[in-house]
Amino acid sequence: MWLEERGMQQAWVDRLFDSVEFRTVEGEFLRVLNPGEWNHDQGPDFVHAQIELDGVVMSGDVELHLDSKDWYSHG
């Protein structure tokens, strides 16, 4: 599981998803403007990221998980 998540993190930082159109479960358009800096220490996976969610630009930290239940077990 760790290797799969690590691969997703690598794809995030390498911007391998730029041609993908993301939508939230609510159907909102999501675009990654800047993946941020990969944090290899404790805390979020990426810091200082920038996304656009349904036309609103947001900046902050990003935590990536393959399964939503991992968010809760991560603490």
The first five atom37 places (N, CA, C, CB, O) and aatype in JSON, in Angstrom:
{
  "aatype": [12, 17, 10, 6, 6, 1, 7, 12, 5, 5, 0, 17, 19, 3, 1, 10, 13, 3, 15, 19, 6, 13, 1, 16, 19, 6, 7, 6, 13, 10, 1, 19, 10, 2, 14, 7, 6, 17, 2, 8, 3, 5, 7, 14, 3, 13, 19, 8, 0, 5, 9, 6, 10, 3, 7, 19, 19, 12, 15, 7, 3, 19, 6, 10, 8, 10, 3, 15, 11, 3, 17, 18, 15, 8, 7],
  "atom_mask": [
    [1, 1, 1, 1, 1],
    [1, 1, 1, 1, 1],
    [1, 1, 1, 1, 1],
    [1, 1, 1, 1, 1],
    [1, 1, 1, 1, 1],
    [1, 1, 1, 1, 1],
    [1, 1, 1, 0, 1],
    [1, 1, 1, 1, 1],
    [1, 1, 1, 1, 1],
    [1, 1, 1, 1, 1],
    [1, 1, 1, 1, 1],
    [1, 1, 1, 1, 1],
    [1, 1, 1, 1, 1],
    [1, 1, 1, 1, 1],
    [1, 1, 1, 1, 1],
    [1, 1, 1, 1, 1],
    [1, 1, 1, 1, 1],
    [1, 1, 1, 1, 1],
    [1, 1, 1, 1, 1],
    [1, 1, 1, 1, 1],
    [1, 1, 1, 1, 1],
    [1, 1, 1, 1, 1],
    [1, 1, 1, 1, 1],
    [1, 1, 1, 1, 1],
    [1, 1, 1, 1, 1],
    [1, 1, 1, 1, 1],
    [1, 1, 1, 0, 1],
    [1, 1, 1, 1, 1],
    [1, 1, 1, 1, 1],
    [1, 1, 1, 1, 1],
    [1, 1, 1, 1, 1],
    [1, 1, 1, 1, 1],
    [1, 1, 1, 1, 1],
    [1, 1, 1, 1, 1],
    [1, 1, 1, 1, 1],
    [1, 1, 1, 0, 1],
    [1, 1, 1, 1, 1],
    [1, 1, 1, 1, 1],
    [1, 1, 1, 1, 1],
    [1, 1, 1, 1, 1],
    [1, 1, 1, 1, 1],
    [1, 1, 1, 1, 1],
    [1, 1, 1, 0, 1],
    [1, 1, 1, 1, 1],
    [1, 1, 1, 1, 1],
    [1, 1, 1, 1, 1],
    [1, 1, 1, 1, 1],
    [1, 1, 1, 1, 1],
    [1, 1, 1, 1, 1],
    [1, 1, 1, 1, 1],
    [1, 1, 1, 1, 1],
    [1, 1, 1, 1, 1],
    [1, 1, 1, 1, 1],
    [1, 1, 1, 1, 1],
    [1, 1, 1, 0, 1],
    [1, 1, 1, 1, 1],
    [1, 1, 1, 1, 1],
    [1, 1, 1, 1, 1],
    [1, 1, 1, 1, 1],
    [1, 1, 1, 0, 1],
    [1, 1, 1, 1, 1],
    [1, 1, 1, 1, 1],
    [1, 1, 1, 1, 1],
    [1, 1, 1, 1, 1],
    [1, 1, 1, 1, 1],
    [1, 1, 1, 1, 1],
    [1, 1, 1, 1, 1],
    [1, 1, 1, 1, 1],
    [1, 1, 1, 1, 1],
    [1, 1, 1, 1, 1],
    [1, 1, 1, 1, 1],
    [1, 1, 1, 1, 1],
    [1, 1, 1, 1, 1],
    [1, 1, 1, 1, 1],
    [1, 1, 1, 0, 1]
  ],
  "atom_positions": [
    [[0.83, -1.2, 0.0], [0.0, 0.0, 0.0], [0.87, 1.26, 0.0], [-0.94, 0.0, 1.21], [0.56, 2.23, -0.7]],
    [[1.96, 1.24, 0.79], [2.83, 2.42, 0.87], [3.4, 2.75, -0.5], [3.97, 2.19, 1.88], [3.47, 3.92, -0.89]],
    [[3.82, 1.71, -1.24], [4.4, 1.95, -2.56], [3.38, 2.53, -3.53], [4.97, 0.66, -3.12], [3.73, 3.36, -4.36]],
    [[2.13, 2.09, -3.43], [1.1, 2.63, -4.3], [0.87, 4.12, -4.01], [-0.21, 1.85, -4.13], [0.74, 4.93, -4.93]],
    [[0.81, 4.46, -2.72], [0.63, 5.87, -2.34], [1.85, 6.69, -2.75], [0.37, 6.0, -0.82], [1.72, 7.82, -3.2]],
    [[3.01, 6.12, -2.59], [4.25, 6.8, -2.99], [4.22, 7.1, -4.5], [5.49, 5.93, -2.63], [4.65, 8.17, -4.92]],
    [[3.73, 6.16, -5.3], [3.61, 6.38, -6.73], [2.64, 7.51, -7.05], [0.0, 0.0, 0.0], [2.89, 8.29, -7.97]],
    [[1.55, 7.59, -6.31], [0.59, 8.67, -6.51], [1.23, 10.02, -6.15], [-0.69, 8.43, -5.67], [1.02, 11.01, -6.84]],
    [[2.01, 10.04, -5.08], [2.72, 11.26, -4.68], [3.71, 11.67, -5.76], [3.44, 11.07, -3.33], [3.84, 12.86, -6.07]],
    [[4.41, 10.71, -6.33], [5.37, 11.0, -7.39], [4.65, 11.56, -8.62], [6.17, 9.73, -7.77], [5.13, 12.51, -9.23]],
    [[3.52, 10.98, -8.97], [2.74, 11.48, -10.1], [2.26, 12.91, -9.82], [1.53, 10.56, -10.38], [2.21, 13.73, -10.74]],
    [[1.91, 13.19, -8.57], [1.45, 14.54, -8.18], [2.58, 15.55, -8.39], [0.98, 14.55, -6.7], [2.37, 16.59, -9.02]],
    [[3.76, 15.25, -7.87], [4.87, 16.2, -7.95], [5.39, 16.33, -9.38], [6.01, 15.77, -7.01], [5.87, 17.4, -9.76]],
    [[5.31, 15.26, -10.17], [5.76, 15.3, -11.56], [4.69, 15.84, -12.51], [6.18, 13.9, -12.01], [4.93, 15.98, -13.71]],
    [[3.53, 16.14, -11.98], [2.4, 16.71, -12.74], [1.99, 15.8, -13.9], [2.78, 18.11, -13.27], [1.69, 16.27, -15.0]],
    [[1.98, 14.5, -13.64], [1.58, 13.55, -14.67], [0.07, 13.58, -14.94], [2.0, 12.16, -14.27], [-0.41, 12.9, -15.85]],
    [[-0.65, 14.35, -14.17], [-2.1, 14.41, -14.25], [-2.59, 15.66, -14.98], [-2.69, 14.37, -12.86], [-3.8, 15.87, -15.06]],
    [[-1.71, 16.48, -15.51], [-2.11, 17.77, -16.08], [-3.19, 17.65, -17.16], [-0.91, 18.46, -16.66], [-3.97, 18.58, -17.33]],
    [[-3.24, 16.55, -17.88], [-4.24, 16.43, -18.93], [-5.54, 15.8, -18.43], [-3.68, 15.59, -20.08], [-6.48, 15.59, -19.2]],
    [[-5.6, 15.49, -17.13], [-6.78, 14.85, -16.54], [-7.73, 15.91, -16.03], [-6.38, 13.88, -15.4], [-7.31, 16.87, -15.39]],
    [[-9.01, 15.74, -16.3], [-10.02, 16.65, -15.74], [-10.55, 16.04, -14.46], [-11.18, 16.91, -16.76], [-11.21, 15.0, -14.48]],
    [[-10.26, 16.68, -13.34], [-10.7, 16.18, -12.04], [-12.05, 16.79, -11.68], [-9.67, 16.5, -10.96], [-12.34, 17.94, -12.0]],
    [[-12.86, 15.98, -11.02], [-14.12, 16.45, -10.44], [-14.24, 15.85, -9.04], [-15.36, 16.05, -11.35], [-13.83, 14.72, -8.8]],
    [[-14.8, 16.64, -8.14], [-15.04, 16.13, -6.78], [-16.25, 15.2, -6.81], [-15.27, 17.3, -5.78], [-16.93, 15.09, -7.83]],
    [[-16.51, 14.53, -5.7], [-17.68, 13.65, -5.64], [-18.98, 14.45, -5.78], [-17.69, 12.86, -4.32], [-20.02, 13.9, -6.14]],
    [[-18.91, 15.75, -5.49], [-20.07, 16.62, -5.67], [-20.16, 17.16, -7.1], [-20.01, 17.78, -4.67], [-21.1, 17.88, -7.42]],
    [[-19.18, 16.83, -7.96], [-19.2, 17.26, -9.35], [-18.5, 18.58, -9.61], [0.0, 0.0, 0.0], [-18.57, 19.1, -10.73]],
    [[-17.83, 19.13, -8.62], [-17.12, 20.4, -8.8], [-15.83, 20.18, -9.6], [-16.8, 21.05, -7.43], [-15.15, 19.17, -9.42]],
    [[-15.51, 21.12, -10.47], [-14.29, 21.08, -11.27], [-13.09, 21.36, -10.36], [-14.36, 22.1, -12.43], [-13.12, 22.29, -9.56]],
    [[-12.03, 20.56, -10.5], [-10.82, 20.73, -9.71], [-9.61, 20.74, -10.63], [-10.68, 19.61, -8.64], [-9.45, 19.85, -11.47]],
    [[-8.77, 21.76, -10.47], [-7.55, 21.85, -11.28], [-6.38, 22.16, -10.35], [-7.68, 22.95, -12.4], [-6.49, 23.02, -9.47]],
    [[-5.28, 21.48, -10.55], [-4.07, 21.71, -9.75], [-3.25, 22.77, -10.47], [-3.25, 20.39, -9.54], [-2.79, 22.57, -11.6]],
    [[-3.06, 23.91, -9.82], [-2.28, 24.99, -10.39], [-0.8, 24.84, -10.06], [-2.79, 26.33, -9.91], [0.06, 25.12, -10.89]],
    [[-0.51, 24.4, -8.84], [0.86, 24.19, -8.37], [0.82, 23.05, -7.36], [1.47, 25.51, -7.73], [0.12, 23.16, -6.35]],
    [[1.55, 21.96, -7.58], [1.48, 20.82, -6.66], [2.12, 21.1, -5.3], [2.15, 19.64, -7.27], [1.92, 20.32, -4.36]],
    [[2.87, 22.18, -5.18], [3.51, 22.5, -3.91], [4.85, 21.79, -3.76], [0.0, 0.0, 0.0], [5.39, 21.23, -4.71]],
    [[5.36, 21.84, -2.55], [6.65, 21.22, -2.24], [6.41, 19.91, -1.5], [7.54, 22.18, -1.38], [5.63, 19.86, -0.55]],
    [[7.08, 18.86, -1.95], [6.94, 17.54, -1.34], [7.55, 17.58, 0.06], [7.62, 16.44, -2.21], [8.72, 17.92, 0.24]],
    [[6.73, 17.25, 1.05], [7.17, 17.21, 2.44], [7.51, 15.77, 2.8], [6.08, 17.78, 3.4], [6.62, 14.93, 2.9]],
    [[8.78, 15.48, 2.99], [9.2, 14.11, 3.3], [9.24, 13.85, 4.81], [10.58, 13.84, 2.7], [9.59, 12.76, 5.24]],
    [[8.87, 14.84, 5.6], [8.81, 14.69, 7.06], [7.37, 14.44, 7.49], [9.39, 15.94, 7.78], [6.49, 14.22, 6.65]],
    [[7.12, 14.48, 8.8], [5.76, 14.32, 9.3], [4.91, 15.5, 8.85], [5.75, 14.2, 10.84], [5.41, 16.6, 8.62]],
    [[3.63, 15.24, 8.74], [2.71, 16.3, 8.33], [2.13, 16.0, 6.97], [0.0, 0.0, 0.0], [2.17, 14.85, 6.51]],
    [[1.6, 17.01, 6.31], [0.96, 16.79, 5.01], [1.97, 16.35, 3.96], [0.25, 18.06, 4.54], [3.17, 16.6, 4.1]],
    [[1.49, 15.7, 2.91], [2.37, 15.22, 1.84], [3.01, 16.37, 1.08], [1.59, 14.33, 0.88], [4.18, 16.3, 0.71]],
    [[2.24, 17.44, 0.86], [2.74, 18.59, 0.11], [2.34, 19.88, 0.82], [2.2, 18.58, -1.34], [1.24, 19.98, 1.37]],
    [[3.23, 20.85, 0.82], [2.93, 22.15, 1.42], [2.99, 23.22, 0.33], [3.94, 22.48, 2.57], [3.67, 23.07, -0.68]],
    [[2.28, 24.3, 0.57], [2.26, 25.47, -0.34], [1.72, 25.11, -1.73], [3.68, 26.04, -0.47], [2.17, 25.67, -2.73]],
    [[0.76, 24.2, -1.78], [0.12, 23.85, -3.05], [-0.94, 24.88, -3.4], [-0.5, 22.42, -2.98], [-1.36, 25.67, -2.56]],
    [[-1.35, 24.87, -4.66], [-2.4, 25.79, -5.1], [-3.32, 25.03, -6.05], [-1.79, 27.06, -5.81], [-2.88, 24.44, -7.03]],
    [[-4.62, 25.06, -5.73], [-5.62, 24.41, -6.57], [-6.72, 25.41, -6.92], [-6.22, 23.17, -5.86], [-6.88, 26.46, -6.29]],
    [[-7.47, 25.06, -7.94], [-8.66, 25.83, -8.28], [-9.85, 24.89, -8.14], [-8.57, 26.44, -9.73], [-9.89, 23.85, -8.81]],
    [[-10.8, 25.24, -7.3], [-11.97, 24.42, -7.06], [-13.2, 25.2, -7.47], [-12.06, 23.99, -5.57], [-13.59, 26.17, -6.82]],
    [[-13.81, 24.77, -8.56], [-15.01, 25.41, -9.1], [-14.81, 26.92, -9.28], [-16.2, 25.15, -8.18], [-15.69, 27.72, -8.95]],
    [[-13.63, 27.28, -9.82], [-13.34, 28.67, -10.12], [-12.73, 29.47, -8.99], [0.0, 0.0, 0.0], [-12.38, 30.63, -9.18]],
    [[-12.59, 28.87, -7.8], [-12.0, 29.56, -6.65], [-10.6, 29.02, -6.41], [-12.89, 29.38, -5.37], [-10.41, 27.82, -6.25]],
    [[-9.6, 29.91, -6.41], [-8.21, 29.51, -6.19], [-7.96, 29.41, -4.68], [-7.21, 30.53, -6.85], [-8.3, 30.31, -3.91]],
    [[-7.35, 28.28, -4.28], [-7.04, 28.02, -2.87], [-5.58, 27.62, -2.75], [-7.96, 26.92, -2.29], [-5.02, 26.97, -3.63]],
    [[-4.97, 28.01, -1.64], [-3.58, 27.64, -1.36], [-3.51, 26.95, -0.01], [-2.65, 28.89, -1.38], [-4.27, 27.26, 0.91]],
    [[-2.58, 25.99, 0.1], [-2.42, 25.31, 1.38], [-1.72, 23.97, 1.23], [0.0, 0.0, 0.0], [-1.01, 23.72, 0.26]],
    [[-1.95, 23.13, 2.23], [-1.31, 21.82, 2.29], [-2.2, 20.77, 1.64], [-0.99, 21.44, 3.74], [-3.42, 20.9, 1.62]],
    [[-1.57, 19.71, 1.12], [-2.29, 18.62, 0.45], [-1.85, 17.3, 1.06], [-2.03, 18.64, -1.08], [-0.66, 17.04, 1.23]],
    [[-2.82, 16.46, 1.38], [-2.59, 15.1, 1.86], [-3.24, 14.16, 0.85], [-3.17, 14.89, 3.32], [-4.43, 14.29, 0.58]],
    [[-2.48, 13.23, 0.3], [-2.99, 12.3, -0.7], [-3.17, 10.91, -0.09], [-2.05, 12.23, -1.92], [-2.31, 10.43, 0.65]],
    [[-4.3, 10.28, -0.41], [-4.56, 8.91, 0.02], [-5.27, 8.17, -1.11], [-5.42, 8.88, 1.33], [-6.04, 8.77, -1.86]],
    [[-5.01, 6.88, -1.22], [-5.68, 6.06, -2.21], [-7.1, 5.73, -1.79], [-4.89, 4.77, -2.44], [-7.97, 5.52, -2.64]],
    [[-7.34, 5.68, -0.5], [-8.66, 5.32, 0.04], [-9.05, 6.36, 1.08], [-8.66, 3.87, 0.65], [-8.23, 6.7, 1.94]],
    [[-10.25, 6.86, 1.04], [-10.66, 7.91, 1.96], [-10.58, 7.49, 3.42], [-12.07, 8.35, 1.64], [-10.38, 8.35, 4.28]],
    [[-10.72, 6.2, 3.73], [-10.62, 5.77, 5.14], [-9.21, 5.98, 5.68], [-11.01, 4.28, 5.26], [-9.03, 6.09, 6.9]],
    [[-8.2, 6.06, 4.79], [-6.83, 6.3, 5.25], [-6.68, 7.69, 5.85], [-5.85, 6.14, 4.1], [-5.82, 7.91, 6.71]],
    [[-7.5, 8.62, 5.4], [-7.48, 9.97, 5.96], [-7.73, 9.93, 7.46], [-8.52, 10.86, 5.28], [-7.06, 10.62, 8.23]],
    [[-8.7, 9.12, 7.87], [-9.07, 9.02, 9.29], [-8.04, 8.23, 10.08], [-10.44, 8.38, 9.44], [-7.74, 8.58, 11.21]],
    [[-7.5, 7.16, 9.5], [-6.5, 6.37, 10.21], [-5.16, 7.11, 10.31], [-6.29, 5.02, 9.51], [-4.36, 6.84, 11.21]],
    [[-4.94, 8.04, 9.4], [-3.7, 8.83, 9.4], [-3.65, 9.78, 10.61], [-3.59, 9.64, 8.09], [-2.58, 10.09, 11.12]],
    [[-4.82, 10.22, 11.03], [-4.91, 11.11, 12.19], [-4.61, 12.54, 11.8], [0.0, 0.0, 0.0], [-4.63, 13.43, 12.65]]
  ]
}
